[in-house]
Amino acid sequence: MILTLQIILIVTSLMLIALILLQRSKGGGLTSLFGGGVQSSLSGSAAADRNMARYTIFVGMIWAIAVVGNGLMLANV
């Protein structure tokens, strides 16, 4: 169980790094590098930014749960 939580922690940490770097900042961020800055997308850039923020929050919550779970499991060993 500890190994599973540690793997989840590593994967979500890498996902958080990627999601945070892909978010749009005032300068456009890395999202514009991959075509996210194009205004002619079907969903619109506002919807893409909103979804990226939701994904970041969701992955962040999973990361926080994995950190707490990992701490509790290691404290009981």
PDB file of N, CA, C and O in Angstrom:
ATOM      1  N   MET A   1       0.823  -1.196   0.000  1.00  0.00           N
ATOM      2  CA  MET A   1       0.000   0.000   0.000  1.00  0.00           C
ATOM      3  C   MET A   1       0.868   1.262   0.000  1.00  0.00           C
ATOM      4  O   MET A   1       0.532   2.254  -0.647  1.00  0.00           O
ATOM      5  N   ILE A   2       1.992   1.215   0.734  1.00  0.00           N
ATOM      6  CA  ILE A   2       2.885   2.368   0.779  1.00  0.00           C
ATOM      7  C   ILE A   2       3.484   2.622  -0.597  1.00  0.00           C
ATOM      8  O   ILE A   2       3.613   3.769  -1.024  1.00  0.00           O
ATOM      9  N   LEU A   3       3.851   1.543  -1.289  1.00  0.00           N
ATOM     10  CA  LEU A   3       4.430   1.687  -2.630  1.00  0.00           C
ATOM     11  C   LEU A   3       3.419   2.313  -3.593  1.00  0.00           C
ATOM     12  O   LEU A   3       3.779   3.147  -4.423  1.00  0.00           O
ATOM     13  N   THR A   4       2.165   1.908  -3.478  1.00  0.00           N
ATOM     14  CA  THR A   4       1.116   2.465  -4.339  1.00  0.00           C
ATOM     15  C   THR A   4       0.954   3.963  -4.088  1.00  0.00           C
ATOM     16  O   THR A   4       0.852   4.744  -5.034  1.00  0.00           O
ATOM     17  N   LEU A   5       0.930   4.361  -2.829  1.00  0.00           N
ATOM     18  CA  LEU A   5       0.795   5.784  -2.508  1.00  0.00           C
ATOM     19  C   LEU A   5       2.003   6.582  -2.993  1.00  0.00           C
ATOM     20  O   LEU A   5       1.857   7.716  -3.450  1.00  0.00           O
ATOM     21  N   GLN A   6       3.189   5.996  -2.894  1.00  0.00           N
ATOM     22  CA  GLN A   6       4.379   6.693  -3.363  1.00  0.00           C
ATOM     23  C   GLN A   6       4.379   6.843  -4.882  1.00  0.00           C
ATOM     24  O   GLN A   6       4.811   7.871  -5.403  1.00  0.00           O
ATOM     25  N   ILE A   7       3.900   5.830  -5.591  1.00  0.00           N
ATOM     26  CA  ILE A   7       3.802   5.932  -7.053  1.00  0.00           C
ATOM     27  C   ILE A   7       2.780   6.998  -7.436  1.00  0.00           C
ATOM     28  O   ILE A   7       3.022   7.802  -8.336  1.00  0.00           O
ATOM     29  N   ILE A   8       1.629   7.001  -6.746  1.00  0.00           N
ATOM     30  CA  ILE A   8       0.611   8.026  -7.012  1.00  0.00           C
ATOM     31  C   ILE A   8       1.180   9.415  -6.734  1.00  0.00           C
ATOM     32  O   ILE A   8       0.905  10.361  -7.472  1.00  0.00           O
ATOM     33  N   LEU A   9       1.964   9.535  -5.683  1.00  0.00           N
ATOM     34  CA  LEU A   9       2.570  10.820  -5.329  1.00  0.00           C
ATOM     35  C   LEU A   9       3.544  11.298  -6.403  1.00  0.00           C
ATOM     36  O   LEU A   9       3.549  12.477  -6.756  1.00  0.00           O
ATOM     37  N   ILE A  10       4.358  10.400  -6.918  1.00  0.00           N
ATOM     38  CA  ILE A  10       5.317  10.768  -7.970  1.00  0.00           C
ATOM     39  C   ILE A  10       4.594  11.163  -9.251  1.00  0.00           C
ATOM     40  O   ILE A  10       4.931  12.171  -9.872  1.00  0.00           O
ATOM     41  N   VAL A  11       3.599  10.370  -9.649  1.00  0.00           N
ATOM     42  CA  VAL A  11       2.870  10.653 -10.894  1.00  0.00           C
ATOM     43  C   VAL A  11       2.109  11.971 -10.794  1.00  0.00           C
ATOM     44  O   VAL A  11       2.144  12.780 -11.721  1.00  0.00           O
ATOM     45  N   THR A  12       1.419  12.192  -9.668  1.00  0.00           N
ATOM     46  CA  THR A  12       0.675  13.441  -9.538  1.00  0.00           C
ATOM     47  C   THR A  12       1.605  14.649  -9.411  1.00  0.00           C
ATOM     48  O   THR A  12       1.253  15.746  -9.844  1.00  0.00           O
ATOM     49  N   SER A  13       2.781  14.458  -8.825  1.00  0.00           N
ATOM     50  CA  SER A  13       3.743  15.561  -8.757  1.00  0.00           C
ATOM     51  C   SER A  13       4.184  15.982 -10.147  1.00  0.00           C
ATOM     52  O   SER A  13       4.253  17.174 -10.448  1.00  0.00           O
ATOM     53  N   LEU A  14       4.482  15.005 -10.994  1.00  0.00           N
ATOM     54  CA  LEU A  14       4.881  15.317 -12.372  1.00  0.00           C
ATOM     55  C   LEU A  14       3.736  15.943 -13.155  1.00  0.00           C
ATOM     56  O   LEU A  14       3.946  16.853 -13.957  1.00  0.00           O
ATOM     57  N   MET A  15       2.517  15.447 -12.917  1.00  0.00           N
ATOM     58  CA  MET A  15       1.359  16.032 -13.601  1.00  0.00           C
ATOM     59  C   MET A  15       1.119  17.468 -13.158  1.00  0.00           C
ATOM     60  O   MET A  15       0.782  18.323 -13.977  1.00  0.00           O
ATOM     61  N   LEU A  16       1.290  17.740 -11.859  1.00  0.00           N
ATOM     62  CA  LEU A  16       1.118  19.114 -11.363  1.00  0.00           C
ATOM     63  C   LEU A  16       2.135  20.059 -11.976  1.00  0.00           C
ATOM     64  O   LEU A  16       1.799  21.185 -12.342  1.00  0.00           O
ATOM     65  N   ILE A  17       3.372  19.611 -12.090  1.00  0.00           N
ATOM     66  CA  ILE A  17       4.404  20.440 -12.708  1.00  0.00           C
ATOM     67  C   ILE A  17       4.011  20.776 -14.138  1.00  0.00           C
ATOM     68  O   ILE A  17       4.097  21.932 -14.553  1.00  0.00           O
ATOM     69  N   ALA A  18       3.577  19.765 -14.897  1.00  0.00           N
ATOM     70  CA  ALA A  18       3.192  19.989 -16.287  1.00  0.00           C
ATOM     71  C   ALA A  18       1.970  20.893 -16.393  1.00  0.00           C
ATOM     72  O   ALA A  18       1.945  21.807 -17.218  1.00  0.00           O
ATOM     73  N   LEU A  19       0.961  20.648 -15.567  1.00  0.00           N
ATOM     74  CA  LEU A  19      -0.257  21.454 -15.639  1.00  0.00           C
ATOM     75  C   LEU A  19      -0.001  22.909 -15.260  1.00  0.00           C
ATOM     76  O   LEU A  19      -0.559  23.817 -15.876  1.00  0.00           O
ATOM     77  N   ILE A  20       0.827  23.133 -14.265  1.00  0.00           N
ATOM     78  CA  ILE A  20       1.115  24.514 -13.867  1.00  0.00           C
ATOM     79  C   ILE A  20       1.905  25.234 -14.952  1.00  0.00           C
ATOM     80  O   ILE A  20       1.661  26.410 -15.225  1.00  0.00           O
ATOM     81  N   LEU A  21       2.849  24.531 -15.571  1.00  0.00           N
ATOM     82  CA  LEU A  21       3.629  25.173 -16.639  1.00  0.00           C
ATOM     83  C   LEU A  21       2.790  25.434 -17.884  1.00  0.00           C
ATOM     84  O   LEU A  21       3.079  26.365 -18.636  1.00  0.00           O
ATOM     85  N   LEU A  22       1.765  24.636 -18.111  1.00  0.00           N
ATOM     86  CA  LEU A  22       0.933  24.809 -19.303  1.00  0.00           C
ATOM     87  C   LEU A  22      -0.130  25.894 -19.144  1.00  0.00           C
ATOM     88  O   LEU A  22      -0.732  26.314 -20.132  1.00  0.00           O
ATOM     89  N   GLN A  23      -0.363  26.345 -17.934  1.00  0.00           N
ATOM     90  CA  GLN A  23      -1.386  27.364 -17.753  1.00  0.00           C
ATOM     91  C   GLN A  23      -0.950  28.687 -18.349  1.00  0.00           C
ATOM     92  O   GLN A  23       0.236  29.011 -18.410  1.00  0.00           O
ATOM     93  N   ARG A  24      -1.931  29.427 -18.780  1.00  0.00           N
ATOM     94  CA  ARG A  24      -1.672  30.717 -19.407  1.00  0.00           C
ATOM     95  C   ARG A  24      -1.369  31.760 -18.345  1.00  0.00           C
ATOM     96  O   ARG A  24      -2.084  31.887 -17.351  1.00  0.00           O
ATOM     97  N   SER A  25      -0.318  32.487 -18.572  1.00  0.00           N
ATOM     98  CA  SER A  25      -0.004  33.613 -17.702  1.00  0.00           C
ATOM     99  C   SER A  25      -0.228  34.889 -18.502  1.00  0.00           C
ATOM    100  O   SER A  25      -0.800  34.843 -19.591  1.00  0.00           O
ATOM    101  N   LYS A  26       0.206  36.006 -17.983  1.00  0.00           N
ATOM    102  CA  LYS A  26       0.040  37.260 -18.723  1.00  0.00           C
ATOM    103  C   LYS A  26       0.810  37.242 -20.029  1.00  0.00           C
ATOM    104  O   LYS A  26       0.396  37.867 -21.005  1.00  0.00           O
ATOM    105  N   GLY A  27       1.926  36.530 -20.054  1.00  0.00           N
ATOM    106  CA  GLY A  27       2.743  36.464 -21.248  1.00  0.00           C
ATOM    107  C   GLY A  27       2.332  35.362 -22.212  1.00  0.00           C
ATOM    108  O   GLY A  27       2.926  35.245 -23.284  1.00  0.00           O
ATOM    109  N   GLY A  28       1.336  34.550 -21.869  1.00  0.00           N
ATOM    110  CA  GLY A  28       0.877  33.496 -22.750  1.00  0.00           C
ATOM    111  C   GLY A  28       1.275  32.116 -22.267  1.00  0.00           C
ATOM    112  O   GLY A  28       0.589  31.148 -22.593  1.00  0.00           O
ATOM    113  N   GLY A  29       2.350  31.977 -21.506  1.00  0.00           N
ATOM    114  CA  GLY A  29       2.757  30.700 -20.953  1.00  0.00           C
ATOM    115  C   GLY A  29       3.169  29.707 -22.024  1.00  0.00           C
ATOM    116  O   GLY A  29       3.338  30.064 -23.190  1.00  0.00           O
ATOM    117  N   LEU A  30       3.326  28.473 -21.619  1.00  0.00           N
ATOM    118  CA  LEU A  30       3.685  27.421 -22.565  1.00  0.00           C
ATOM    119  C   LEU A  30       2.485  26.941 -23.362  1.00  0.00           C
ATOM    120  O   LEU A  30       2.650  26.217 -24.343  1.00  0.00           O
ATOM    121  N   THR A  31       1.271  27.333 -22.957  1.00  0.00           N
ATOM    122  CA  THR A  31       0.080  26.923 -23.688  1.00  0.00           C
ATOM    123  C   THR A  31       0.127  27.422 -25.129  1.00  0.00           C
ATOM    124  O   THR A  31      -0.272  26.701 -26.043  1.00  0.00           O
ATOM    125  N   SER A  32       0.604  28.632 -25.339  1.00  0.00           N
ATOM    126  CA  SER A  32       0.664  29.183 -26.687  1.00  0.00           C
ATOM    127  C   SER A  32       1.712  28.463 -27.534  1.00  0.00           C
ATOM    128  O   SER A  32       1.627  28.469 -28.762  1.00  0.00           O
ATOM    129  N   LEU A  33       2.687  27.851 -26.891  1.00  0.00           N
ATOM    130  CA  LEU A  33       3.705  27.102 -27.618  1.00  0.00           C
ATOM    131  C   LEU A  33       3.093  25.901 -28.326  1.00  0.00           C
ATOM    132  O   LEU A  33       3.522  25.543 -29.423  1.00  0.00           O
ATOM    133  N   PHE A  34       2.091  25.273 -27.706  1.00  0.00           N
ATOM    134  CA  PHE A  34       1.458  24.084 -28.270  1.00  0.00           C
ATOM    135  C   PHE A  34       0.163  24.401 -28.995  1.00  0.00           C
ATOM    136  O   PHE A  34      -0.614  23.486 -29.267  1.00  0.00           O
ATOM    137  N   GLY A  35      -0.095  25.632 -29.312  1.00  0.00           N
ATOM    138  CA  GLY A  35      -1.270  25.996 -30.081  1.00  0.00           C
ATOM    139  C   GLY A  35      -2.457  26.401 -29.240  1.00  0.00           C
ATOM    140  O   GLY A  35      -3.529  26.645 -29.793  1.00  0.00           O
ATOM    141  N   GLY A  36      -2.318  26.483 -27.942  1.00  0.00           N
ATOM    142  CA  GLY A  36      -3.423  26.868 -27.080  1.00  0.00           C
ATOM    143  C   GLY A  36      -3.739  28.343 -27.159  1.00  0.00           C
ATOM    144  O   GLY A  36      -4.815  28.769 -26.739  1.00  0.00           O
ATOM    145  N   GLY A  37      -2.823  29.126 -27.688  1.00  0.00           N
ATOM    146  CA  GLY A  37      -3.036  30.553 -27.773  1.00  0.00           C
ATOM    147  C   GLY A  37      -3.789  30.988 -29.013  1.00  0.00           C
ATOM    148  O   GLY A  37      -4.077  32.175 -29.169  1.00  0.00           O
ATOM    149  N   VAL A  38      -4.113  30.070 -29.888  1.00  0.00           N
ATOM    150  CA  VAL A  38      -4.828  30.390 -31.114  1.00  0.00           C
ATOM    151  C   VAL A  38      -6.286  30.676 -30.767  1.00  0.00           C
ATOM    152  O   VAL A  38      -6.924  29.879 -30.080  1.00  0.00           O
ATOM    153  N   GLN A  39      -6.810  31.781 -31.225  1.00  0.00           N
ATOM    154  CA  GLN A  39      -8.166  32.193 -30.886  1.00  0.00           C
ATOM    155  C   GLN A  39      -9.227  31.471 -31.704  1.00  0.00           C
ATOM    156  O   GLN A  39     -10.412  31.576 -31.389  1.00  0.00           O
ATOM    157  N   SER A  40      -8.835  30.742 -32.743  1.00  0.00           N
ATOM    158  CA  SER A  40      -9.823  30.105 -33.603  1.00  0.00           C
ATOM    159  C   SER A  40     -10.151  28.685 -33.176  1.00  0.00           C
ATOM    160  O   SER A  40     -10.704  27.924 -33.970  1.00  0.00           O
ATOM    161  N   SER A  41      -9.827  28.303 -31.943  1.00  0.00           N
ATOM    162  CA  SER A  41     -10.152  26.952 -31.479  1.00  0.00           C
ATOM    163  C   SER A  41     -11.651  26.834 -31.246  1.00  0.00           C
ATOM    164  O   SER A  41     -12.334  27.836 -31.034  1.00  0.00           O
ATOM    165  N   LEU A  42     -12.156  25.616 -31.287  1.00  0.00           N
ATOM    166  CA  LEU A  42     -13.596  25.403 -31.177  1.00  0.00           C
ATOM    167  C   LEU A  42     -14.122  25.730 -29.786  1.00  0.00           C
ATOM    168  O   LEU A  42     -15.201  26.310 -29.661  1.00  0.00           O
ATOM    169  N   SER A  43     -13.393  25.377 -28.749  1.00  0.00           N
ATOM    170  CA  SER A  43     -13.890  25.606 -27.392  1.00  0.00           C
ATOM    171  C   SER A  43     -13.594  27.016 -26.896  1.00  0.00           C
ATOM    172  O   SER A  43     -14.185  27.451 -25.908  1.00  0.00           O
ATOM    173  N   GLY A  44     -12.725  27.712 -27.534  1.00  0.00           N
ATOM    174  CA  GLY A  44     -12.366  29.056 -27.099  1.00  0.00           C
ATOM    175  C   GLY A  44     -11.296  29.001 -26.041  1.00  0.00           C
ATOM    176  O   GLY A  44     -11.193  28.015 -25.311  1.00  0.00           O
ATOM    177  N   SER A  45     -10.502  30.037 -25.946  1.00  0.00           N
ATOM    178  CA  SER A  45      -9.386  30.020 -25.009  1.00  0.00           C
ATOM    179  C   SER A  45      -9.862  30.150 -23.569  1.00  0.00           C
ATOM    180  O   SER A  45      -9.201  29.651 -22.658  1.00  0.00           O
ATOM    181  N   ALA A  46     -10.992  30.807 -23.343  1.00  0.00           N
ATOM    182  CA  ALA A  46     -11.494  30.949 -21.976  1.00  0.00           C
ATOM    183  C   ALA A  46     -11.904  29.588 -21.422  1.00  0.00           C
ATOM    184  O   ALA A  46     -11.640  29.291 -20.257  1.00  0.00           O
ATOM    185  N   ALA A  47     -12.537  28.769 -22.233  1.00  0.00           N
ATOM    186  CA  ALA A  47     -12.947  27.436 -21.790  1.00  0.00           C
ATOM    187  C   ALA A  47     -11.732  26.546 -21.562  1.00  0.00           C
ATOM    188  O   ALA A  47     -11.714  25.752 -20.621  1.00  0.00           O
ATOM    189  N   ALA A  48     -10.734  26.667 -22.399  1.00  0.00           N
ATOM    190  CA  ALA A  48      -9.520  25.867 -22.232  1.00  0.00           C
ATOM    191  C   ALA A  48      -8.783  26.263 -20.956  1.00  0.00           C
ATOM    192  O   ALA A  48      -8.277  25.398 -20.241  1.00  0.00           O
ATOM    193  N   ASP A  49      -8.717  27.553 -20.665  1.00  0.00           N
ATOM    194  CA  ASP A  49      -8.076  28.020 -19.433  1.00  0.00           C
ATOM    195  C   ASP A  49      -8.838  27.547 -18.206  1.00  0.00           C
ATOM    196  O   ASP A  49      -8.240  27.144 -17.208  1.00  0.00           O
ATOM    197  N   ARG A  50     -10.162  27.599 -18.286  1.00  0.00           N
ATOM    198  CA  ARG A  50     -10.995  27.166 -17.165  1.00  0.00           C
ATOM    199  C   ARG A  50     -10.833  25.663 -16.919  1.00  0.00           C
ATOM    200  O   ARG A  50     -10.734  25.228 -15.772  1.00  0.00           O
ATOM    201  N   ASN A  51     -10.805  24.872 -17.998  1.00  0.00           N
ATOM    202  CA  ASN A  51     -10.620  23.429 -17.850  1.00  0.00           C
ATOM    203  C   ASN A  51      -9.232  23.098 -17.319  1.00  0.00           C
ATOM    204  O   ASN A  51      -9.086  22.190 -16.501  1.00  0.00           O
ATOM    205  N   MET A  52      -8.225  23.813 -17.766  1.00  0.00           N
ATOM    206  CA  MET A  52      -6.864  23.577 -17.284  1.00  0.00           C
ATOM    207  C   MET A  52      -6.777  23.875 -15.786  1.00  0.00           C
ATOM    208  O   MET A  52      -6.099  23.159 -15.049  1.00  0.00           O
ATOM    209  N   ALA A  53      -7.451  24.913 -15.341  1.00  0.00           N
ATOM    210  CA  ALA A  53      -7.469  25.236 -13.915  1.00  0.00           C
ATOM    211  C   ALA A  53      -8.193  24.153 -13.122  1.00  0.00           C
ATOM    212  O   ALA A  53      -7.768  23.801 -12.021  1.00  0.00           O
ATOM    213  N   ARG A  54      -9.276  23.626 -13.669  1.00  0.00           N
ATOM    214  CA  ARG A  54     -10.015  22.549 -12.986  1.00  0.00           C
ATOM    215  C   ARG A  54      -9.173  21.291 -12.877  1.00  0.00           C
ATOM    216  O   ARG A  54      -9.156  20.646 -11.829  1.00  0.00           O
ATOM    217  N   TYR A  55      -8.474  20.934 -13.947  1.00  0.00           N
ATOM    218  CA  TYR A  55      -7.603  19.755 -13.917  1.00  0.00           C
ATOM    219  C   TYR A  55      -6.492  19.931 -12.889  1.00  0.00           C
ATOM    220  O   TYR A  55      -6.136  18.992 -12.177  1.00  0.00           O
ATOM    221  N   THR A  56      -5.951  21.138 -12.818  1.00  0.00           N
ATOM    222  CA  THR A  56      -4.880  21.415 -11.868  1.00  0.00           C
ATOM    223  C   THR A  56      -5.385  21.271 -10.433  1.00  0.00           C
ATOM    224  O   THR A  56      -4.691  20.696  -9.594  1.00  0.00           O
ATOM    225  N   ILE A  57      -6.562  21.774 -10.142  1.00  0.00           N
ATOM    226  CA  ILE A  57      -7.136  21.659  -8.804  1.00  0.00           C
ATOM    227  C   ILE A  57      -7.418  20.198  -8.469  1.00  0.00           C
ATOM    228  O   ILE A  57      -7.143  19.752  -7.355  1.00  0.00           O
ATOM    229  N   PHE A  58      -7.966  19.450  -9.430  1.00  0.00           N
ATOM    230  CA  PHE A  58      -8.285  18.035  -9.211  1.00  0.00           C
ATOM    231  C   PHE A  58      -7.015  17.229  -8.921  1.00  0.00           C
ATOM    232  O   PHE A  58      -6.978  16.446  -7.971  1.00  0.00           O
ATOM    233  N   VAL A  59      -5.988  17.420  -9.731  1.00  0.00           N
ATOM    234  CA  VAL A  59      -4.726  16.698  -9.521  1.00  0.00           C
ATOM    235  C   VAL A  59      -4.078  17.154  -8.214  1.00  0.00           C
ATOM    236  O   VAL A  59      -3.466  16.344  -7.516  1.00  0.00           O
ATOM    237  N   GLY A  60      -4.203  18.425  -7.878  1.00  0.00           N
ATOM    238  CA  GLY A  60      -3.663  18.926  -6.622  1.00  0.00           C
ATOM    239  C   GLY A  60      -4.338  18.297  -5.411  1.00  0.00           C
ATOM    240  O   GLY A  60      -3.682  18.022  -4.407  1.00  0.00           O
ATOM    241  N   MET A  61      -5.651  18.067  -5.501  1.00  0.00           N
ATOM    242  CA  MET A  61      -6.353  17.410  -4.398  1.00  0.00           C
ATOM    243  C   MET A  61      -5.909  15.957  -4.259  1.00  0.00           C
ATOM    244  O   MET A  61      -5.721  15.473  -3.143  1.00  0.00           O
ATOM    245  N   ILE A  62      -5.743  15.267  -5.366  1.00  0.00           N
ATOM    246  CA  ILE A  62      -5.253  13.894  -5.319  1.00  0.00           C
ATOM    247  C   ILE A  62      -3.848  13.857  -4.726  1.00  0.00           C
ATOM    248  O   ILE A  62      -3.529  12.971  -3.934  1.00  0.00           O
ATOM    249  N   TRP A  63      -3.002  14.827  -5.110  1.00  0.00           N
ATOM    250  CA  TRP A  63      -1.642  14.914  -4.576  1.00  0.00           C
ATOM    251  C   TRP A  63      -1.670  15.118  -3.068  1.00  0.00           C
ATOM    252  O   TRP A  63      -0.918  14.467  -2.342  1.00  0.00           O
ATOM    253  N   ALA A  64      -2.526  16.014  -2.589  1.00  0.00           N
ATOM    254  CA  ALA A  64      -2.605  16.295  -1.160  1.00  0.00           C
ATOM    255  C   ALA A  64      -3.082  15.063  -0.383  1.00  0.00           C
ATOM    256  O   ALA A  64      -2.562  14.773   0.694  1.00  0.00           O
ATOM    257  N   ILE A  65      -4.054  14.348  -0.915  1.00  0.00           N
ATOM    258  CA  ILE A  65      -4.536  13.126  -0.269  1.00  0.00           C
ATOM    259  C   ILE A  65      -3.428  12.077  -0.230  1.00  0.00           C
ATOM    260  O   ILE A  65      -3.280  11.369   0.766  1.00  0.00           O
ATOM    261  N   ALA A  66      -2.653  11.974  -1.304  1.00  0.00           N
ATOM    262  CA  ALA A  66      -1.550  11.014  -1.337  1.00  0.00           C
ATOM    263  C   ALA A  66      -0.465  11.386  -0.334  1.00  0.00           C
ATOM    264  O   ALA A  66       0.133  10.501   0.277  1.00  0.00           O
ATOM    265  N   VAL A  67      -0.201  12.676  -0.155  1.00  0.00           N
ATOM    266  CA  VAL A  67       0.802  13.119   0.817  1.00  0.00           C
ATOM    267  C   VAL A  67       0.356  12.767   2.230  1.00  0.00           C
ATOM    268  O   VAL A  67       1.139  12.228   3.012  1.00  0.00           O
ATOM    269  N   VAL A  68      -0.883  13.066   2.557  1.00  0.00           N
ATOM    270  CA  VAL A  68      -1.405  12.772   3.895  1.00  0.00           C
ATOM    271  C   VAL A  68      -1.440  11.262   4.126  1.00  0.00           C
ATOM    272  O   VAL A  68      -1.029  10.785   5.184  1.00  0.00           O
ATOM    273  N   GLY A  69      -1.926  10.516   3.148  1.00  0.00           N
ATOM    274  CA  GLY A  69      -1.970   9.069   3.270  1.00  0.00           C
ATOM    275  C   GLY A  69      -0.587   8.451   3.424  1.00  0.00           C
ATOM    276  O   GLY A  69      -0.382   7.534   4.220  1.00  0.00           O
ATOM    277  N   ASN A  70       0.340   8.965   2.658  1.00  0.00           N
ATOM    278  CA  ASN A  70       1.719   8.477   2.745  1.00  0.00           C
ATOM    279  C   ASN A  70       2.309   8.767   4.114  1.00  0.00           C
ATOM    280  O   ASN A  70       2.991   7.916   4.686  1.00  0.00           O
ATOM    281  N   GLY A  71       2.060   9.937   4.640  1.00  0.00           N
ATOM    282  CA  GLY A  71       2.535  10.291   5.972  1.00  0.00           C
ATOM    283  C   GLY A  71       1.926   9.425   7.056  1.00  0.00           C
ATOM    284  O   GLY A  71       2.616   9.003   7.984  1.00  0.00           O
ATOM    285  N   LEU A  72       0.640   9.160   6.940  1.00  0.00           N
ATOM    286  CA  LEU A  72      -0.018   8.314   7.932  1.00  0.00           C
ATOM    287  C   LEU A  72       0.475   6.870   7.863  1.00  0.00           C
ATOM    288  O   LEU A  72       0.658   6.222   8.894  1.00  0.00           O
ATOM    289  N   MET A  73       0.687   6.376   6.658  1.00  0.00           N
ATOM    290  CA  MET A  73       1.164   4.999   6.503  1.00  0.00           C
ATOM    291  C   MET A  73       2.576   4.852   7.037  1.00  0.00           C
ATOM    292  O   MET A  73       2.894   3.856   7.687  1.00  0.00           O
ATOM    293  N   LEU A  74       3.428   5.834   6.771  1.00  0.00           N
ATOM    294  CA  LEU A  74       4.810   5.750   7.249  1.00  0.00           C
ATOM    295  C   LEU A  74       4.909   5.979   8.750  1.00  0.00           C
ATOM    296  O   LEU A  74       5.849   5.491   9.378  1.00  0.00           O
ATOM    297  N   ALA A  75       3.970   6.705   9.343  1.00  0.00           N
ATOM    298  CA  ALA A  75       3.975   6.927  10.786  1.00  0.00           C
ATOM    299  C   ALA A  75       3.596   5.663  11.546  1.00  0.00           C
ATOM    300  O   ALA A  75       4.009   5.463  12.688  1.00  0.00           O
ATOM    301  N   ASN A  76       2.806   4.817  10.899  1.00  0.00           N
ATOM    302  CA  ASN A  76       2.352   3.591  11.548  1.00  0.00           C
ATOM    303  C   ASN A  76       3.302   2.431  11.362  1.00  0.00           C
ATOM    304  O   ASN A  76       3.084   1.367  11.941  1.00  0.00           O
ATOM    305  N   VAL A  77       4.347   2.598  10.575  1.00  0.00           N
ATOM    306  CA  VAL A  77       5.275   1.485  10.316  1.00  0.00           C
ATOM    307  C   VAL A  77       6.242   1.311  11.406  1.00  0.00           C
ATOM    308  O   VAL A  77       7.089   0.421  11.344  1.00  0.00           O
TER     309      VAL A  77
END
